Amino acid sequence: MNLAGYTIEYRELASWDDVGEGVNYTRAVVDVYENGIYLGELNPRIDFYFDSQQNMTIPGNRSTLRDDLYILLVDWQPVSTLGATFKIYVNPLVNWLWIGSLLFLMGVIIAAWPDKDPEREAVRETRRARQTSAAD
């Protein structure tokens, strides 16, 4: 599949039980290419917990300053590993939101930083002030 300059190729699917933890793990292996250059593999998975009878979906994620690639394993053919269904998202500039929020936080800290206490300066008394205090 081609999406936003990425080529995603489904390679394999593996499923196994961890009886001690009561979990069934199903993990896909997906190769990611950008402009024909191999970037690596992502491993989206679904963990099924027997005790609570609930799934937990763990996405495969690749983050750069330019964009984030998320691959979710949605469904698969349990009889064979020939096919699987994925949801794939490419979200541009996500890391810049984090960088901007850190810069904003640093600006708030700098703006809220207390100033130094002003130095005390001696003030000269005027003649009138001395005369009124002498008359009292």
C-alpha positions as CSV (number, residue, x, y, z in Angstrom):
1,M,0.0,0.0,0.0
2,N,1.2,3.5,-0.8
3,L,0.2,6.4,1.4
4,A,1.8,10.0,1.7
5,G,5.1,8.9,0.3
6,Y,5.3,5.7,2.4
7,T,5.1,2.2,1.0
8,I,3.8,-0.3,3.6
9,E,4.2,-4.0,3.0
10,Y,2.6,-6.7,5.2
11,R,5.1,-9.4,5.9
12,E,3.7,-11.8,8.5
13,L,1.5,-12.4,11.5
14,A,2.2,-14.3,14.7
15,S,-0.1,-15.3,17.5
16,W,0.8,-16.9,20.8
17,D,-0.5,-17.3,24.3
18,D,1.2,-16.4,27.6
19,V,-0.6,-18.7,30.0
20,G,1.1,-17.2,33.1
21,E,-0.2,-13.8,32.3
22,G,-3.5,-14.9,30.7
23,V,-2.9,-13.0,27.5
24,N,-3.1,-13.9,23.8
25,Y,-0.7,-11.8,21.7
26,T,-1.3,-11.3,18.0
27,R,1.4,-9.3,16.3
28,A,1.9,-8.3,12.6
29,V,5.2,-7.4,11.0
30,V,5.0,-4.6,8.5
31,D,7.9,-3.2,6.5
32,V,8.0,0.6,5.9
33,Y,9.7,2.2,2.9
34,E,9.9,5.8,1.9
35,N,10.7,6.6,-1.7
36,G,12.0,3.1,-2.1
37,I,14.4,3.3,0.9
38,Y,13.8,0.8,3.6
39,L,13.1,2.5,6.9
40,G,12.4,-0.5,9.2
41,E,9.6,-2.6,10.4
42,L,6.7,-1.8,12.6
43,N,4.9,-4.2,14.8
44,P,1.2,-3.4,15.5
45,R,-0.4,-5.8,17.8
46,I,-3.6,-6.8,19.6
47,D,-3.3,-8.2,23.1
48,F,-6.4,-10.2,24.3
49,Y,-6.7,-10.5,28.1
50,F,-8.7,-13.7,29.0
51,D,-9.6,-12.5,32.6
52,S,-11.4,-9.3,31.5
53,Q,-12.3,-10.6,28.0
54,Q,-11.0,-7.3,26.5
55,N,-8.6,-6.4,23.7
56,M,-5.8,-3.8,23.9
57,T,-4.6,-2.4,20.5
58,I,-1.0,-1.4,20.4
59,P,-0.1,0.6,17.3
60,G,3.1,0.5,15.3
61,N,4.5,4.0,15.4
62,R,7.2,5.9,13.5
63,S,7.8,9.5,14.5
64,T,9.9,12.2,12.8
65,L,9.8,16.0,12.8
66,R,8.0,15.9,9.5
67,D,5.2,13.4,10.4
68,D,4.0,10.4,12.5
69,L,3.1,7.1,10.9
70,Y,0.6,4.9,12.9
71,I,-0.4,1.4,11.9
72,L,-3.1,-0.4,13.7
73,L,-3.9,-4.1,13.4
74,V,-7.7,-4.3,13.0
75,D,-8.4,-7.8,11.9
76,W,-6.8,-10.9,10.5
77,Q,-7.7,-14.3,9.1
78,P,-7.2,-16.7,12.0
79,V,-7.0,-19.8,9.8
80,S,-4.0,-18.5,7.8
81,T,-1.6,-15.6,8.0
82,L,-2.1,-14.6,4.4
83,G,-4.1,-11.5,5.1
84,A,-4.7,-8.8,7.7
85,T,-6.6,-5.6,7.9
86,F,-4.9,-2.4,9.0
87,K,-5.8,1.2,9.7
88,I,-2.9,3.5,8.7
89,Y,-2.6,7.2,9.7
90,V,-0.1,9.7,8.6
91,N,-0.3,12.8,10.9
92,P,2.0,15.7,9.8
93,L,3.9,17.9,12.2
94,V,2.8,16.2,15.4
95,N,6.2,16.6,17.1
96,W,6.2,20.3,16.4
97,L,3.1,20.6,18.7
98,W,5.2,19.1,21.5
99,I,8.2,21.4,20.8
100,G,5.8,24.4,20.7
101,S,4.2,23.4,24.0
102,L,7.7,23.1,25.6
103,L,8.6,26.6,24.3
104,F,5.4,28.0,25.6
105,L,6.0,26.4,29.0
106,M,9.6,27.9,29.1
107,G,8.1,31.3,28.2
108,V,5.6,31.1,31.0
109,I,8.3,30.2,33.5
110,I,10.5,33.1,32.3
111,A,7.6,35.5,32.5
112,A,6.6,34.4,36.0
113,W,10.1,34.4,37.3
114,P,10.3,36.9,40.2
115,D,12.4,40.0,39.8
116,K,15.2,40.9,42.1
117,D,14.3,43.1,45.0
118,P,15.1,46.7,44.1
119,E,18.1,48.1,45.9
120,R,17.4,50.6,48.6
121,E,18.5,54.1,47.9
122,A,19.1,56.8,50.5
123,V,16.6,59.7,50.1
124,R,17.7,63.3,51.0
125,E,15.4,65.2,53.3
126,T,14.3,68.5,52.1
127,R,14.5,71.6,54.2
128,R,10.7,71.9,54.6
129,A,10.5,68.3,55.9
130,R,13.3,69.1,58.5
131,Q,11.6,72.3,59.5
132,T,8.2,70.7,60.1
133,S,9.7,67.8,62.0
134,A,11.8,70.3,64.2
135,A,8.7,72.4,64.9
136,D,6.8,69.3,66.3
